[in-house]
Amino acid sequence: FPPTAIYKSGTITVTPPYEGAIVRYDTQGNEPTKESALYTKPIETRDYENYMFRTFFNEDVASPAVKVEKLPVATWSTSKIEVLNVSENISEHIDKNGIWYLTFNPKDEATSNGVIRAVSLFENDTLIQTFSDEKTLKSKPRLRFVIENYNEKNTYRLDFTVENKEAKESSANVNFNCSPYLEPEVKVTSSMAENSKFPISKLEDYNIETYLRTDVPCANGDWILYTFTNPVTSSKIDVLTGIPHHPRFIVNDVDVEYSYNGIDFEKGDSFDYGNASIYPKKPVKAVRIMITGTNNEPLMAGQDLRINP
């Protein structure tokens, strides 16, 4: 059984699956090995996103690795026709400047009834940002907020309205997480015909659940070009193909290239199982996927860049 790892107020606390269990962890997003650090006490960090934990039963047998979870900032459950006005102090959930995503996650398909509107975030009772449009819970809304003036003395409040229009169950957890990646403005172009339901603009939204799908197989000479409005300083840029969380429509016969001026390109790492990384030495203006062969699939898929600070 895997452990449970919870992040709150700058601390990761791990609960082993049973007394005396050996739990090891990795801080770089990799699966812990038997040589990884041993968890012995709560870990103080604000960069919890890349921590992974795993229970080791012996040197050869271990549980699946798990990521750190954050507790929901709000939750509700109703099966009545009613309007719920929710207001939550979420100060303990916010611990840094950055791009934050608020997600509404129904507990299952049967509980995804109702709509959400008037979602607002306040800092010291001053409105930071609001989304007034009505969104269905079934669509699992994902709202982007930018926090620029974080201070541990600040207070943060989240307000939103839920309207359940039918006497059916509406139940969800609301999560608020800081993106570990940079999200610079980017324009993406390609030589390949896009699928209208999965257009190339999906590579510009920095939503790791959306992706590009072509209407045709890829071929030698095809390309995808990511061009930043302004050069981006990054320690590492991950380039991914295929459908997120699913090993379909990946490409391996590829050169990933990057350019500091948008004109002259140099090669990054080789692709391995549909993914590659580049480690730029100065600000990058463009990243290009140059396809050198077919992927032996009816189409290909591409994902947003993962741009590390």
N, C-alpha and C positions, 0 to 999 in steps of 0.2 A: 504494500500500500504506500502511496506517496505521502509526503508530509503536506501540511497546509502552511503557506507563508502569507502573512498579512502585513501590509504597510500602513502606518498611521503616524502622522506628526514626526516625520524624520526617523522612524525606527521600523525595521523589519523584525517581526516576531514569528518564529516558526513553532508549530505544534507537531511533534512527531506522531506517527500513526499508533504507536504503542510505547509504553515505558521502556527506556533503555535503547530505543532505536537509534541507529547511526545515520545521521543526516549530513550530507556533504553539499557544498555549493560552489557555483562558478559565478564570477562577476562580469563576464564578457558575453553572456547570452549563449554559452555552449552547455551541452549536457555535462553535468559533473561526472568525474571519473573517481576511481578509488584513490587517486593521488590528490584530489581536490581538497580544499580547506574543510575542516570539520566544524559543523555548527555547534557552538557550546553556549551561546548567550545571544540576546537580541543585538542586532547590527544597526548601528547608527549611520545613516546615509540618506541623502536626498536624491541620489541617483539609483533608485531601486529597479528601474525598468529592465536592466540587463541581468539581474540576478536570477539564477536557476537553482532549484533545490531537488534533492533526490535521496531516497532512503536506500541504504545498502544493507542487504541481509547477510552477504558474505562477499568475498572478493570477486565472485563471478556472477552474482545475482543482485539486481537492483530494480527499484521501481521506475516507472516513467518519471521523467523530469517535469517539474512544475514551475511556472512563473509566479511572481509575487502578485497577489491580489490586493486591490484597494476596496474598502468597504463602500457600499453605495452612499451617495450623499442624500438620497431621498428614496422613498418607496411608497407605493399605495396599492390598495386592493379594494375593489367594490364590485358589486353586481347589481347596483341600483341605478336608475336614471337620476343622475345628479351632477352637480358641478363642484369640483374640489379646487380650492385655492390653496396652493402649497407655498409655504415660506420656510426656508431652512437656513440656519447659520452654518455655513460650510467652511469656516475659517480654518479648522484643523485639517482640512483636506487639501489646502493650497499652501505650497511651500517654496515657490520659486516663480520668477518671471518666465514667460514662454507662451507657446501656443497650446491652448487647452481645448479638449473636446468633451462636450456634454452629450452623453448617449442615453437614449431611452430604450430599455431592453425588456420587452414583455417576457413573462416567465415561460410562456409557450404560446403556440398559435391560438389556442382556445381562449387565452386571456388578453389577446391583442386588440381589444375593442376600445373605442373612444378616440378623442382627439386631444392634442396639446396645443396651447397657444400662449402668447404673452410671456415668453421665457426671458427673464431679465437677471443680470448679474450686477450686484452692487458692491462697491468697495468703500468702506466707511460711510455707508448710506448714500454714496454718489453713484449714479448709474454709469456702468462701464459700457454695457452693450445690451440690446434687446432684440428679440425676434418676435414680431407680432403675428406673423402668418400662422394660420392653422395647419397643423400637420397630423396625419393619422398615426396612431401608435403602431399600427400594422407595418408602417414604412420604416420603423425603428429610427427615428430622427437622430441625426448626428450634427451638432451645432458647434461652430468654431468660435472660440473667444481668445482674445489676446490680453494677457496680463503683463503690464510694463512697469508697474510701480510697487512690486511686492515688498512688504516689510512685515516682519513677524508680529508687529503690533497692530497691523491692519485687521479689520474685520470684513468678512465677505458673506453676502447673503444671496441666496438663489430663490427667486419667485417664479412660479408658473401656474397655469390653470389647466386642469384636466376636465373635460366634459365627456361623460359617458351618456350617449344619446339613446341607448337601448338597455333593457334590463338583462344585459349579458355581462360576463365577468371581464373586468379590466384590472390588470395587475402587472406591475413592472418595477424594476430597479432602475435607478438613475445613477449613472456613473460619471465622474469628472476626472479626466486624466490628462497629464501634460505630455505632449508629443516629445519623444526623445530625438526627433529629427528637425533639421532646418526645412523651411518651406518657401524658398525664394520663388519669385515670379518666373515662370518658364513657358516657352512656346514649343510645342512638339509637332514635328512634321514627319512624313514617311512616304516611301515610294509605293507602299502597299495599299490596296483598297480596304477600307475599314468596314466593319459591320455596323449598320446604323444603330443597333441596340447597344453596341459596345464601342462607341466612337473614340477616336484618338484623343479627344478632349479629356477622356478619363485619365490620361497620363499627366494631366495638369492640375488635378484636384487634390493631390496628396491624401487621398482616401485609400488606405491599404486594402480595402475590400473591393474596390472597383478596378477595372482593367480594360485594355484594348483587346479586341479580337478582330482578326482580318477575315475577309471573305474568301481568301485563296491561300493555298500553301505558300510558304516562303521559298525563295530561290536565291541562288548565288547572285550577289549584286544588290539585293534588297537592303533597305536601311531604315532606321528610326533615328531622328535627330532631336535632341533636347537642347534648346538654346535659352540661356538665362538672360533676363533683361539686364542684369548687372552681374559681373563676375562674382563667383561664390567661393568663400574660403571654407574649406572642409578638410578634415583629417582623413576621411574615407567616404567614398560614394559607392553604394551597392547597386548593381544593375541586375534586374530580375526579369525573366521571361516565364511564361506559363500562367495558369490560373492560380490566384492566391490559395494556399493551403491544399493544392491539388496538383499532382505531377502530370498535367496534361498540357499539350501544345507548347512545350518548352523548345528551345533551340540551343544546340551545342556547337554547331559549326558556325561560329561567330567570332569576330574580333570586336572588343569594346575599345573605343578610342576616346580621347579627351583633348580639348584644345584650350589654351590660355587666351587666344585672341579670336576664336571662332573661325579661323581659316586653316591654320596648321595643326594637324592632329598627330598624337602619339598613342601607342597601344598601352592598354592596361593589362590586368591579369587575363589568363585564358578562362573561358567559360567551363564551369564544372556543374553538370546536372542543371543547366539552364540559368546559372547565376555567375556573376563575376564582380570583382571589386577594383576600384582605382584608388590610388593614394597620391593625390596631387600635392606638388611642392609649393604651389602658389594659387591664387584665385582662378577658378575655372569658368570659362565662358560657355563651353558647349560639351556635351557628351553624345557620342554616336555609337549605335549598334550597327555594325557592318556584317551582313549575313554572307557566309561563304559556301553554303550548301543547303540542301533541303532538310526539314525536320521529320520527313516521312509521316506527316500528319495532314489532315485536310485543311488545316489553318494553323496560325500561330497566335499566341497571346503575349502581351507585354504589360508590365506593371510600372507604378510610380517609382522614381528613384528614391532610395533611402539615403538621405544626405546627412551624415554625422557632423556634429559641430567640429 
